[in-house]
Amino acid sequence: MNSEELITKLRDIIGDSAISVDPDTLDLMGADAHEAGQQPVVVIRPDSPAAVAKCVAAATSHGYSIAPRGGGLSYTGSYIPQDDKTVMVDTSGLNRVLAINKQDMTISVECGVTWAQIYAALEPLGLRLPFFGTFSGSGATVGGGLSHGALFFGSARYGSAAETVLSLDVVLASGQ
């Protein structure tokens, strides 16, 4: 499947407004805070885990790579496309705080939620995380921070955010 056919298929799954092939956007998404790399074929911004699963299945079944991107504030090169057949998944559409359980001291969020969003959601309840977000700033996302073991203000005392995670729902390359 060529890239135009894939883009059409992705549009059918998540709609035109959640797809970008704009050269400036592709340029931006092909770089992190430190280095630039290969441009993705397309940037998708799904707004549900089910949409992510369908898009991933469509892309990988035709030989395309997936590069998830959180806030774009990394300097590790972790989400920069490595080949010319990469679909970039912009996780900013997955930005909901799903549940806060004050009694159990748990919070459920989607991967595109920023650490600043979590702070704002917990503050009115008199709660906070044991750390204050990644060194990359308030626009950094939970998925991005967890995906490459980011350090946090408070990590020295409380450990990494990954050590506080109870569970994750993930999408496999097959779309499951």
Phi and psi restraints in degrees (value plus and minus 20) as a CYANA .aco file:
   2 ASN   PHI     -99.5   -59.5
   2 ASN   PSI     150.0   190.0
   3 SER   PHI     -84.8   -44.8
   3 SER   PSI     -55.1   -15.1
   4 GLU   PHI     -84.1   -44.1
   4 GLU   PSI     -60.7   -20.7
   5 GLU   PHI     -85.4   -45.4
   5 GLU   PSI     -60.5   -20.5
   6 LEU   PHI     -84.1   -44.1
   6 LEU   PSI     -64.9   -24.9
   7 ILE   PHI     -80.1   -40.1
   7 ILE   PSI     -61.1   -21.1
   8 THR   PHI     -81.4   -41.4
   8 THR   PSI     -63.6   -23.6
   9 LYS   PHI     -84.1   -44.1
   9 LYS   PSI     -61.9   -21.9
  10 LEU   PHI     -85.3   -45.3
  10 LEU   PSI     -58.1   -18.1
  11 ARG   PHI     -80.8   -40.8
  11 ARG   PSI     -59.7   -19.7
  12 ASP   PHI     -82.9   -42.9
  12 ASP   PSI     -52.9   -12.9
  13 ILE   PHI     -99.0   -59.0
  13 ILE   PSI     -68.8   -28.8
  14 ILE   PHI    -138.2   -98.2
  14 ILE   PSI     -22.2    17.8
  15 GLY   PHI      70.9   110.9
  15 GLY   PSI     136.5   176.5
  16 ASP   PHI     -84.0   -44.0
  16 ASP   PSI     -56.3   -16.3
  17 SER   PHI     -89.9   -49.9
  17 SER   PSI     -34.8     5.2
  18 ALA   PHI    -120.4   -80.4
  18 ALA   PSI      -6.0    34.0
  19 ILE   PHI    -144.7  -104.7
  19 ILE   PSI     118.6   158.6
  20 SER   PHI    -155.5  -115.5
  20 SER   PSI     111.1   151.1
  21 VAL   PHI    -145.1  -105.1
  21 VAL   PSI      -7.0    33.0
  22 ASP   PHI     -80.0   -40.0
  22 ASP   PSI     107.5   147.5
  23 PRO   PHI     -75.4   -35.4
  23 PRO   PSI     -59.2   -19.2
  24 ASP   PHI     -86.1   -46.1
  24 ASP   PSI     -60.1   -20.1
  25 THR   PHI     -85.7   -45.7
  25 THR   PSI     -64.5   -24.5
  26 LEU   PHI     -81.4   -41.4
  26 LEU   PSI     -58.7   -18.7
  27 ASP   PHI     -82.4   -42.4
  27 ASP   PSI     -68.8   -28.8
  28 LEU   PHI     -80.9   -40.9
  28 LEU   PSI     -64.8   -24.8
  29 MET   PHI     -93.4   -53.4
  29 MET   PSI     -35.4     4.6
  30 GLY   PHI    -107.4   -67.4
  30 GLY   PSI      -7.6    32.4
  31 ALA   PHI    -157.4  -117.4
  31 ALA   PSI     137.6   177.6
  32 ASP   PHI    -134.6   -94.6
  32 ASP   PSI    -182.9  -142.9
  33 ALA   PHI     -90.9   -50.9
  33 ALA   PSI     -31.0     9.0
  34 HIS   PHI    -138.2   -98.2
  34 HIS   PSI     -58.7   -18.7
  35 GLU   PHI    -163.8  -123.8
  35 GLU   PSI     138.5   178.5
  36 ALA   PHI    -126.7   -86.7
  36 ALA   PSI     132.9   172.9
  37 GLY   PHI    -162.9  -122.9
  37 GLY   PSI    -172.2  -132.2
  38 GLN   PHI     -86.5   -46.5
  38 GLN   PSI     119.6   159.6
  39 GLN   PHI     -93.9   -53.9
  39 GLN   PSI     124.9   164.9
  40 PRO   PHI     -93.1   -53.1
  40 PRO   PSI     140.7   180.7
  41 VAL   PHI     -88.9   -48.9
  41 VAL   PSI     -59.4   -19.4
  42 VAL   PHI    -175.3  -135.3
  42 VAL   PSI     131.3   171.3
  43 VAL   PHI    -131.8   -91.8
  43 VAL   PSI     107.3   147.3
  44 ILE   PHI    -134.2   -94.2
  44 ILE   PSI     127.9   167.9
  45 ARG   PHI    -150.0  -110.0
  45 ARG   PSI      53.6    93.6
  46 PRO   PHI     -87.6   -47.6
  46 PRO   PSI     135.1   175.1
  47 ASP   PHI    -136.8   -96.8
  47 ASP   PSI      -5.0    35.0
  48 SER   PHI    -174.1  -134.1
  48 SER   PSI     132.2   172.2
  49 PRO   PHI     -78.7   -38.7
  49 PRO   PSI     -55.5   -15.5
  50 ALA   PHI     -83.2   -43.2
  50 ALA   PSI     -60.1   -20.1
  51 ALA   PHI     -86.6   -46.6
  51 ALA   PSI     -59.1   -19.1
  52 VAL   PHI     -79.5   -39.5
  52 VAL   PSI     -67.9   -27.9
  53 ALA   PHI     -79.0   -39.0
  53 ALA   PSI     -64.9   -24.9
  54 LYS   PHI     -84.7   -44.7
  54 LYS   PSI     -62.3   -22.3
  55 CYS   PHI     -86.8   -46.8
  55 CYS   PSI     -63.3   -23.3
  56 VAL   PHI     -81.7   -41.7
  56 VAL   PSI     -65.8   -25.8
  57 ALA   PHI     -80.2   -40.2
  57 ALA   PSI     -63.4   -23.4
  58 ALA   PHI     -82.4   -42.4
  58 ALA   PSI     -63.3   -23.3
  59 ALA   PHI     -93.1   -53.1
  59 ALA   PSI     -69.4   -29.4
  60 THR   PHI     -89.6   -49.6
  60 THR   PSI     -49.8    -9.8
  61 SER   PHI     -88.0   -48.0
  61 SER   PSI     -32.4     7.6
  62 HIS   PHI    -135.6   -95.6
  62 HIS   PSI       0.4    40.4
  63 GLY   PHI      65.5   105.5
  63 GLY   PSI      -7.5    32.5
  64 TYR   PHI    -111.5   -71.5
  64 TYR   PSI     126.3   166.3
  65 SER   PHI    -107.1   -67.1
  65 SER   PSI     139.0   179.0
  66 ILE   PHI    -136.7   -96.7
  66 ILE   PSI     113.9   153.9
  67 ALA   PHI    -147.4  -107.4
  67 ALA   PSI      84.5   124.5
  68 PRO   PHI     -97.4   -57.4
  68 PRO   PSI     123.1   163.1
  69 ARG   PHI    -153.9  -113.9
  69 ARG   PSI     104.9   144.9
  70 GLY   PHI    -106.2   -66.2
  70 GLY   PSI    -140.1  -100.1
  71 GLY   PHI     -96.5   -56.5
  71 GLY   PSI     -30.0    10.0
  72 GLY   PHI      56.4    96.4
  72 GLY   PSI       3.8    43.8
  73 LEU   PHI    -128.2   -88.2
  73 LEU   PSI     -10.8    29.2
  74 SER   PHI     -93.5   -53.5
  74 SER   PSI     135.0   175.0
  75 TYR   PHI    -146.2  -106.2
  75 TYR   PSI       9.0    49.0
  76 THR   PHI    -127.6   -87.6
  76 THR   PSI     -27.8    12.2
  77 GLY   PHI      54.6    94.6
  77 GLY   PSI      -9.5    30.5
  78 SER   PHI     -86.6   -46.6
  78 SER   PSI     -48.7    -8.7
  79 TYR   PHI    -130.9   -90.9
  79 TYR   PSI     -12.8    27.2
  80 ILE   PHI     -92.7   -52.7
  80 ILE   PSI     107.0   147.0
  81 PRO   PHI     -75.4   -35.4
  81 PRO   PSI     119.5   159.5
  82 GLN   PHI    -121.4   -81.4
  82 GLN   PSI     -29.0    11.0
  83 ASP   PHI    -166.2  -126.2
  83 ASP   PSI     153.2   193.2
  84 ASP   PHI    -105.5   -65.5
  84 ASP   PSI     -10.3    29.7
  85 LYS   PHI    -143.8  -103.8
  85 LYS   PSI      36.7    76.7
  86 THR   PHI    -135.7   -95.7
  86 THR   PSI     113.5   153.5
  87 VAL   PHI    -121.6   -81.6
  87 VAL   PSI     102.7   142.7
  88 MET   PHI    -110.9   -70.9
  88 MET   PSI     106.0   146.0
  89 VAL   PHI    -120.9   -80.9
  89 VAL   PSI      85.7   125.7
  90 ASP   PHI    -100.1   -60.1
  90 ASP   PSI      93.5   133.5
  91 THR   PHI    -104.2   -64.2
  91 THR   PSI     -13.8    26.2
  92 SER   PHI     -86.0   -46.0
  92 SER   PSI     -36.2     3.8
  93 GLY   PHI    -100.7   -60.7
  93 GLY   PSI     -29.6    10.4
  94 LEU   PHI    -125.3   -85.3
  94 LEU   PSI      45.6    85.6
  95 ASN   PHI    -140.5  -100.5
  95 ASN   PSI      17.3    57.3
  96 ARG   PHI    -127.2   -87.2
  96 ARG   PSI     117.9   157.9
  97 VAL   PHI    -102.9   -62.9
  97 VAL   PSI      96.6   136.6
  98 LEU   PHI    -106.3   -66.3
  98 LEU   PSI     -59.8   -19.8
  99 ALA   PHI    -181.1  -141.1
  99 ALA   PSI     125.2   165.2
 100 ILE   PHI    -147.2  -107.2
 100 ILE   PSI     103.0   143.0
 101 ASN   PHI    -132.0   -92.0
 101 ASN   PSI      79.2   119.2
 102 LYS   PHI     -83.1   -43.1
 102 LYS   PSI     -58.3   -18.3
 103 GLN   PHI     -86.1   -46.1
 103 GLN   PSI     -65.5   -25.5
 104 ASP   PHI    -105.7   -65.7
 104 ASP   PSI     -27.9    12.1
 105 MET   PHI      39.3    79.3
 105 MET   PSI      26.9    66.9
 106 THR   PHI    -145.5  -105.5
 106 THR   PSI     134.8   174.8
 107 ILE   PHI    -158.1  -118.1
 107 ILE   PSI     117.0   157.0
 108 SER   PHI    -133.3   -93.3
 108 SER   PSI     107.3   147.3
 109 VAL   PHI    -157.7  -117.7
 109 VAL   PSI     140.5   180.5
 110 GLU   PHI    -105.2   -65.2
 110 GLU   PSI     142.1   182.1
 111 CYS   PHI     -85.8   -45.8
 111 CYS   PSI     -42.1    -2.1
 112 GLY   PHI    -109.7   -69.7
 112 GLY   PSI     -16.0    24.0
 113 VAL   PHI     -89.6   -49.6
 113 VAL   PSI     116.1   156.1
 114 THR   PHI    -106.6   -66.6
 114 THR   PSI     138.5   178.5
 115 TRP   PHI     -83.5   -43.5
 115 TRP   PSI     -51.4   -11.4
 116 ALA   PHI     -85.6   -45.6
 116 ALA   PSI     -58.5   -18.5
 117 GLN   PHI     -82.3   -42.3
 117 GLN   PSI     -61.6   -21.6
 118 ILE   PHI     -82.9   -42.9
 118 ILE   PSI     -66.0   -26.0
 119 TYR   PHI     -77.1   -37.1
 119 TYR   PSI     -65.9   -25.9
 120 ALA   PHI     -85.5   -45.5
 120 ALA   PSI     -55.5   -15.5
 121 ALA   PHI     -92.8   -52.8
 121 ALA   PSI     -54.4   -14.4
 122 LEU   PHI    -104.5   -64.5
 122 LEU   PSI     -50.1   -10.1
 123 GLU   PHI     -74.4   -34.4
 123 GLU   PSI     -66.5   -26.5
 124 PRO   PHI     -83.7   -43.7
 124 PRO   PSI     -39.2     0.8
 125 LEU   PHI    -112.0   -72.0
 125 LEU   PSI     -19.5    20.5
 126 GLY   PHI      53.5    93.5
 126 GLY   PSI       3.8    43.8
 127 LEU   PHI    -136.5   -96.5
 127 LEU   PSI     143.2   183.2
 128 ARG   PHI    -179.8  -139.8
 128 ARG   PSI     141.9   181.9
 129 LEU   PHI     -95.0   -55.0
 129 LEU   PSI     141.8   181.8
 130 PRO   PHI     -95.8   -55.8
 130 PRO   PSI     -21.3    18.7
 131 PHE   PHI    -156.3  -116.3
 131 PHE   PSI     146.5   186.5
 132 PHE   PHI    -137.4   -97.4
 132 PHE   PSI      20.5    60.5
 133 GLY   PHI      69.7   109.7
 133 GLY   PSI     148.2   188.2
 134 THR   PHI     -96.3   -56.3
 134 THR   PSI     145.5   185.5
 135 PHE   PHI     -85.8   -45.8
 135 PHE   PSI     -39.1     0.9
 136 SER   PHI     -96.4   -56.4
 136 SER   PSI     -30.3     9.7
 137 GLY   PHI      98.0   138.0
 137 GLY   PSI     157.6   197.6
 138 SER   PHI     -90.4   -50.4
 138 SER   PSI     -37.3     2.7
 139 GLY   PHI    -105.7   -65.7
 139 GLY   PSI     -23.6    16.4
 140 ALA   PHI     -89.6   -49.6
 140 ALA   PSI     124.9   164.9
 141 THR   PHI    -123.3   -83.3
 141 THR   PSI     141.2   181.2
 142 VAL   PHI     -80.1   -40.1
 142 VAL   PSI     -68.6   -28.6
 143 GLY   PHI     -79.8   -39.8
 143 GLY   PSI     -63.1   -23.1
 144 GLY   PHI     -84.3   -44.3
 144 GLY   PSI     -66.3   -26.3
 145 GLY   PHI     -82.3   -42.3
 145 GLY   PSI     -63.2   -23.2
 146 LEU   PHI     -91.3   -51.3
 146 LEU   PSI     -52.0   -12.0
 147 SER   PHI     -88.8   -48.8
 147 SER   PSI     -45.4    -5.4
 148 HIS   PHI    -151.6  -111.6
 148 HIS   PSI      15.5    55.5
 149 GLY   PHI      34.7    74.7
 149 GLY   PSI      21.2    61.2
 150 ALA   PHI     -78.9   -38.9
 150 ALA   PSI     128.3   168.3
 151 LEU   PHI    -108.3   -68.3
 151 LEU   PSI     133.8   173.8
 152 PHE   PHI    -150.2  -110.2
 152 PHE   PSI     137.9   177.9
 153 PHE   PHI     -89.5   -49.5
 153 PHE   PSI      90.9   130.9
 154 GLY   PHI      95.1   135.1
 154 GLY   PSI     -28.8    11.2
 155 SER   PHI     -82.0   -42.0
 155 SER   PSI     -55.1   -15.1
 156 ALA   PHI     -81.3   -41.3
 156 ALA   PSI     -54.9   -14.9
 157 ARG   PHI    -110.5   -70.5
 157 ARG   PSI     -59.8   -19.8
 158 TYR   PHI    -129.2   -89.2
 158 TYR   PSI     -24.5    15.5
 159 GLY   PHI      68.9   108.9
 159 GLY   PSI    -198.1  -158.1
 160 SER   PHI    -102.2   -62.2
 160 SER   PSI     142.3   182.3
 161 ALA   PHI     -81.9   -41.9
 161 ALA   PSI     -56.0   -16.0
 162 ALA   PHI     -79.0   -39.0
 162 ALA   PSI     -49.5    -9.5
 163 GLU   PHI     -93.6   -53.6
 163 GLU   PSI     -32.4     7.6
 164 THR   PHI    -123.1   -83.1
 164 THR   PSI     -22.8    17.2
 165 VAL   PHI     -96.4   -56.4
 165 VAL   PSI     110.5   150.5
 166 LEU   PHI    -111.9   -71.9
 166 LEU   PSI     -54.1   -14.1
 167 SER   PHI    -182.3  -142.3
 167 SER   PSI     140.8   180.8
 168 LEU   PHI    -156.8  -116.8
 168 LEU   PSI     122.7   162.7
 169 ASP   PHI    -123.7   -83.7
 169 ASP   PSI     107.7   147.7
 170 VAL   PHI    -145.7  -105.7
 170 VAL   PSI     134.7   174.7
 171 VAL   PHI    -123.3   -83.3
 171 VAL   PSI     105.3   145.3
 172 LEU   PHI    -103.6   -63.6
 172 LEU   PSI     145.6   185.6
 173 ALA   PHI     -78.1   -38.1
 173 ALA   PSI     -47.3    -7.3
 174 SER   PHI     -94.9   -54.9
 174 SER   PSI     -31.7     8.3
 175 GLY   PHI      76.3   116.3
 175 GLY   PSI     -25.8    14.2
